Amino acid sequence: MVFRITASLAVLTLATAGIAANAQSGGKLVVALKGEQSVSIVDGSSGSVTAKVREGDPKGKDTAHEVAASLDGKLAYAPIYGDSGVGKPGTDGRNMVVIDLASRKVVGDVDFGHGVRPHCAVIVAASAAHPNGLLYVTTELDKTLTIIEPKTFKILGTVPTGSAESHMLAISHDGKRGYTANVGPGTVSVLDLETRKVVKVIPIAKITQRISVSVDDKMVFTSDQTKPQLAVIDTATNTVKKWVPLASYGYGTASTPDGRWLLVPMMDVNKVAVVDLKTLTVAKNIDLPAGTHPQEALVRPDGKAAYVSCDHSGQVAEIDPANWTLRRMLDTGKVSDGLAWAK
């Protein structure tokens, strides 16, 4: 009997070591907690929450839905959207808080001047003109993106989106093109970020949600909210080139760093579709626990882990890209939503 207990402990120890070996030390997963008006900081190796930082002093139930990390991994940006969902009655957030991940304190507050429902923040790579990169935030009620210097937090200007409810944003890797998912209108706006002009507004569906761009910038993905299908946009023609059938309605999307696979959380069935980007077909559906409601996806830059936020269970699913299996569920906080990786 003693031998059996010792052997079981040895197996458990090896399994735990295997999880740690598959995780990248030194990195942090940052999670927006809509149910706590806070941002959760999760150790990338252990998967444990090391801190929860309140989003300044938001009024009422106003909170951030999304979060982004600075290029050097030192700061997190959390736009305070309000207390409702896109297109729904509620308060109109007007600011974005900046959190220092080391000191775990709010160190900046960008005021947009009036209620704009700031939502999705995306940072682009550094350039000679902008050594800290540029931070773009969807300022939904103004039908714009707002451009921010990510170190000084100074507002540099805006880019019109040509549509209402420009909720989510993806940017090409060269920083030249922006793509917004315009939820209620069911369209995608293609934006020239250098000239700050709308290139085209692409019809998608009656309602669309979330958006991402492929590693090679040749495709953009957004989910139809009226049919279980994923729109694949050809960025050369700015037209939908294919629809990928899904097991249920998709939501967020995220590509692997090698450009081979795309993850698509499906909230209603508690699954994550793995799309083969060579064939544009679903290769596998990953099962998550019942009642989790997966919605946003993020793949770590080293490709060794993928994360899917599950707002109903207050968790983040960690997925192993080597075999597309669920590695573990991380208890991150009430109504876990937006995700960012800070190196």
N, C-alpha and C positions, 0 to 999 in steps of 0.2 A: 504493500500500500504506500509506504514511504517513497519507493522508487517511482510509482505512478505520479504522485504529487510533484516530485522533483522534475520528472520528465515534462509534465504539463507546464510547469513554471518555465522550464528551459525553452519550450516551444513558444510560449507567450513572450519571453524575452527576445527570442530571435525574430518573432513577428514584429514586435515593437521597434527593434533595431532596423528591420527592413523598411518600415515606414519612415523612420528618421533618415535612412540612407537615401530614400527616394525624394526627400524634401531638400530644398536649398536653404542652407543656413545663411543668416544675415539679411534675408529678405522679409518683408512684411506684407501681409494682406490687409487692406484697409476696406472697411465695410460701413456703408451708410445705414444707420438704424432708424427707420422711420417711426418706430414705436417708442423710441427713447430720446429723440431729438439729440442724438449723439453719433459719434463715429467710433467704431470699434477697431482696435489695432491688434492683429493676430500674428503671432510668431510663425514664420513660414516653416520652421522645422517641427516644432512640437504641436502646432495647430491650436495652441491655447491663446486665449485673449489676455494680452498683457496690460491693456488699458482701454477704458472707454472715456472719450473726451466729449464733453457737452459742446454743442454747436453755438457757442457764445450764450446769448440770452434771448432765444427766439420767443416771439409772443405767442400766446395761446398754444395751439398744436402745430404751428409752423415748423417745418423740418426740411432737411435736405433729402432728396431722392437719389442723387448720384454723387460720386466723389472721384477726384482725379489726383494723381501724385505728380510732383515736380520731377524734372528730368534727373536731378541728383538724389531723389528719394527722400529729401528732408522735409518737404511740406505736403500737406493735403489740402485740396480745394473743395469746399462743400457749398454749392449754391443752395440757398434757402428758398425752396419752391413755394411753400404755403401749406395749407392744411387739407388740400383736396387732390383729385386726380385731374389729368389733362381734359380740358373741355367741360369740367364739372364746376358747379358753383362752389365758392370758397374764397379764402384769403389769397391775396396776390403778394408773394414775397418780393423783396426789393434789394436783397443783399447777398453776398457770398462771404463766408468766413474762411480764413486760412489758418490751418493748424500745424504747429511745429511738432513733428512726430517724435522727436527726441525728448523735448521738455513736456510734451503732451498738453500744450496750452494753445489757445487762440492767439495768434500774433498779427492777424490782419483782418480787416473787414472792408470789403468793397461794396460801396453803396451805389446802386444804379440810378438813384434819384427819384424813382417812383416805382409803383408795383409793376413788375415785368414777368413774374414767375420764372426766374432763372432756373435752369434745369440741368442740362448736360454740359460738363466741362471736358474739353479735350486739349491736350498740350501737344505742340508740334516741335520737331527737332530744332536744335540751335543752328544759327547761321551767322555770317559775319555781321549782318545788320542787327541780329537779335541773338546774342550769345547765350541767353537764358531760355531761348525758344519763345514761343508765343502761346498764350492761353486763350482759347475761344470758348465762350459760354452761350448757350441758346437763351436768348431773352425773349421768351415766347410771346408775350402780349404785344411787344413792339414789332413782332415779325422780323427779328434780326438776330444775328450773332453779335456779341460784344467781344472786342479784342482787348486783352489785358496783358500788361508786362508782368510775368509771373514772380519777379523778385520785389519790384517796387509796388506792385498791385495797382499801377496807374492804368486807367482806361485810355486806350489808344484810338478807338474808333469803333465803327459798326459795319456789318455787312448785311444788306437786306436779304431775306429768304424768299420773298415773293409769295408767301403763304401764311395762313394762320396755323397755329398749333405745331410749329416747328419744334418738336419735343426732344428728339434725339439727334445726335450729330456724329458723323464719321468723317475723317480727313485723310486724304491720300498721304503716303509716306514722304513725298517730297514737299508737302505742305501747300500745294498749289490749288487743290480742289477740295471743296467741302460738299457733303451730302447730308441733307436733313430729312428725317422721316416726319412728314406732316400728317398727324394722326387722323383728325376728323375729315380733312379733305381727301385723305387716302392717296397722297402723292409723295414724291421725293423731289426736293429741289437740288439742282446741281449748281454749285457756286464757284466762281472764280475768286479765290481769296486774295490774289494779287491786285486785281482791278476792283475788287469788292462789288461784283455785279452778279446777277442771276444769269446763268447760262441757259438753263432749261428747267421746266417743272414737268416731271414724268408722272403720268397717271398710273396708279398701281392697283387699287381696290377701293371699296367703299370706306374701309378703315385699314390703316397700316400701323405697325408698331416696330420700334427698334431698328437699328441699322448698323452695318459694319462694312468694311472694305477688305478685299483680299490682300494677301501679302504682296502680290505683284501689281496691285492697284488696277487690275483688269476687270474685276467684278465687284459689285456692291450687292449686299443682301438685306432684304427687309421682309417682314412676315405679314401676310394677309391675315386680318382678324375676322374675316367673314367665311373663309374657307381654309381647310388644313393644307396650306401650301406656302412655299417660300419663293419669293421673287428673286431672280438672278438678273441683275442689270449689267449690260455690257457697257463699260465706261468709254469705249471708243465711239459708240453710236448713241449712248445715253438712251437706250431702249431696253425693255425687258426681253432677254434672249431665251429664258427658259423658266418654267415653273417646276419646282421640286415638290412632289406630293409628300405629305407628312402624315404620321399616325394621328395627329391632333393639331390644334392651332399652335404655331410656333410663337416665340417671343424674341428674346435676345439672341444674338449670334456672336461667335468668336472663332477665328481661324487659328490653327496651330502655326508656330513660327516657320515650319518648313513649307507652308502653303498647301499641304495635302488634304487637310480635314477641316470641317466646320462643325462646331457644336451648336445645336439649336434646342434650348429648353422648351418643353411643352407642358404648360402649367396644369391643364385639366386632367392629364393622365399620369403625372408624376414620372415623366421620362425625359431623357435627353437624346435627341437624334444626332447621330454622327454621319455627316454628309461627306461622301467621297468627292472632292473637288475636281478630280479627273473625269469622272463619269457623270457628276451632278446627280447622284442617286444616294439614297439613304443606305449606308452599309450596316448600321446597327442602331438599335434603340437601347439605351442604358436605363435600367429600372432604378428609381429612387424610392425611399420609403413612402408609404401612403400618407397623404395629407401635408406633404412638404411644399407643393406649389412652386416648382422651380421657374425662375424667370430671367435672371441676367447671367451671362457666361463670361469668363475671363480665362485665357490660357497664359500661364507664366512665361516670361521671355525665354527661359531655358528649355521650355517644352516638356518639363518633367512633371508638371501637374496642371490640371485644369480645375477651375472653381465655378460653381453654380450657386447663386444665392437662392434661398428658399424662404420666402417671406412668411408663409403661414406657420412654419415650424421654428422660425427664428434661428435658422442654421445656414451653413454653407456646405454644399457637397464637394468633397475633394475627389477628383477622378484621376485614375492612372491612365495616361495616354498610351502607354506601352501595350495595354490589352483592353482598353476601354471598359474598365470595371470601376465600380465605386470603391474607393480606398477607405474613406471614413467620412463621417458627418461631424462638422465642427459647430459647436454651440457658440454662436457669435452675438446674438442679441435679438430683441423683439423687433419683428418686421424687418429682417435683414434684406437689403435691396442692392444699391449700387456698389460696385467693386472696383478696386484699384490695386496695383502691385507697386510697392515701393522697394527699390533695391537697397 
